[in-house]
């Protein structure tokens, strides 16, 4: 027998008893549970903000709305129906340009609704900031990265004036007898002021990008994405047709709306004269940062139509009726659509 003590014999290790289940510790009231209560008033405030802005604007400019509505009530209804049709086609053209400016496929229905809502926002903020903001929110809601969405807005903003200039050149070549260059071309001081303003704008943008470091990388990313998307888009015939076709159709449809409204009021000008007047007026003062171009473009349009031979009263009534038909009548429905899109988190 061994003389080793029994304690030195190895024994099986005891199995540890299972630990009792931990009782759940009562946690304090979580923070996220209170977020919906905080976010709901903010969402309702953002939803109702467009309606409040429209109410303020309508109260400030009620006389224009009343006079324009009275003139339209006495106009030819068939020409006004044609103007309404051209106005609706203008939103379709804007949606086509938005789709053509981005490689990703967008749902047609929400895209058209967003452009209808963007029209209401465009008449509240200057320089198309409202429309671009609505479109940017829509694109980000579709999961498109910020760099690509911003690049599409830049391409949209670049293609539209290029297309309008092309249409203007075509009209100048096709209708040379319509131009009264001595009356329509601005003087040297005005041209120098416009050129200086454009140069100052580009210089300020370049200075900000080169000196402010936080802006440098997003700007370079946007430029790289824009160049890549431009090459990609122009390899797709459908995107080319949507982008450039919609951009060319936009000024023609706008001019058609003005022409049909003028025809309903007895405007003694042809369709080509009215469209050319719009192209010249918007090119001359389109760079002025007014909401929807209201004000400077209207005055220049009346002046140009008068130079083409229209009476001052009918030309002014045509522009007022055009603004009532394209701005004031769709403004409330557009604000309601904008509020609905915000409330449903589409924007």
Residue pairs with C-beta under 8 A, 6 or more apart in sequence:
43 342
43 343
44 343
46 342
47 339
47 342
47 343
48 339
50 120
50 121
50 124
50 335
50 338
50 339
51 332
51 335
51 336
51 339
53 124
54 120
54 124
54 331
54 332
54 335
57 124
58 65
58 328
64 320
64 323
64 324
65 324
65 328
67 320
68 320
68 321
68 323
68 324
68 328
69 324
69 328
71 265
71 317
71 320
71 321
72 80
72 261
72 264
72 321
72 324
72 325
75 261
75 264
75 265
75 321
76 263
76 264
76 265
77 264
78 264
79 260
79 261
79 263
79 264
80 260
80 261
80 264
80 325
82 256
82 260
83 256
83 257
83 260
83 261
83 264
83 322
83 325
84 325
86 253
86 256
86 257
86 260
87 253
87 257
87 325
87 326
87 330
89 249
89 253
90 250
90 253
90 254
90 257
90 326
91 112
91 115
91 116
91 119
92 112
93 246
93 247
93 249
93 250
93 253
94 115
94 118
94 119
94 246
94 250
95 108
95 111
95 112
95 115
95 246
96 242
96 243
96 245
96 246
96 249
97 156
97 159
97 160
97 242
97 243
97 246
97 247
97 250
98 106
98 111
98 115
98 135
98 152
98 156
99 105
99 106
99 111
99 239
99 242
100 233
100 239
100 240
100 241
100 242
100 243
100 244
100 245
100 246
101 152
101 153
101 155
101 156
101 159
101 233
101 243
102 139
102 144
102 148
102 149
102 152
102 229
102 233
103 148
103 229
103 232
103 233
103 236
103 239
104 142
104 144
104 148
106 139
106 142
107 142
110 138
110 341
110 346
111 138
113 337
113 341
113 346
114 134
114 135
114 138
114 341
114 346
114 347
115 131
115 135
116 330
116 333
116 334
116 337
117 134
117 334
117 335
117 337
117 338
117 341
117 347
118 130
118 131
118 132
118 134
118 135
119 131
119 330
119 334
120 130
120 330
120 331
120 334
120 335
120 337
120 338
121 130
121 131
121 133
121 134
121 334
121 338
122 128
122 130
122 131
122 291
122 292
123 130
123 291
123 292
123 294
123 327
123 331
124 130
124 291
125 133
125 291
126 289
126 290
126 291
127 289
128 157
130 291
132 153
132 157
134 338
134 347
135 153
135 156
136 149
136 150
136 153
137 347
138 341
138 346
138 347
139 148
139 149
139 152
140 146
140 149
141 345
141 346
141 347
144 152
147 218
147 221
147 222
147 224
147 225
148 225
148 229
150 222
150 225
151 222
151 225
151 226
151 229
152 229
154 222
154 226
155 226
155 229
155 230
155 233
155 243
159 243
159 244
159 247
160 247
160 250
161 286
162 247
163 244
163 247
163 248
163 250
163 251
164 247
164 250
164 251
164 279
164 282
164 283
165 283
166 248
167 248
167 251
167 252
167 279
168 276
168 279
168 280
168 283
171 178
171 272
171 275
171 276
171 279
172 179
172 276
174 272
175 272
175 276
178 272
178 273
178 276
178 308
179 276
180 307
180 308
183 307
184 280
184 304
184 307
186 194
186 284
194 287
197 287
198 287
208 215
209 215
209 216
209 219
210 216
233 239
233 240
233 243
234 240
251 275
251 278
251 279
251 282
252 275
254 278
255 271
255 274
255 275
255 276
255 277
255 278
255 279
256 271
256 275
257 322
257 325
257 326
258 274
258 275
258 277
258 278
258 301
258 318
258 319
258 322
259 267
259 269
259 271
259 274
259 275
261 318
261 321
261 322
261 325
262 269
262 274
262 305
262 310
262 314
262 315
262 318
264 321
265 314
265 317
265 318
265 321
266 314
267 274
267 305
267 310
267 314
267 315
267 318
268 309
268 310
268 311
268 314
269 277
269 305
269 308
269 309
269 310
273 305
273 308
274 305
276 308
277 301
277 304
277 305
277 308
278 301
278 304
280 300
280 304
281 297
281 300
281 301
281 303
281 304
282 293
282 297
282 300
282 301
284 300
285 296
285 297
285 299
285 300
286 293
286 297
288 295
288 296
288 297
290 296
290 297
292 327
294 323
294 327
298 319
298 323
301 315
301 319
302 312
302 315
302 316
302 319
305 315
305 318
306 312
306 315
310 318
338 347
341 347
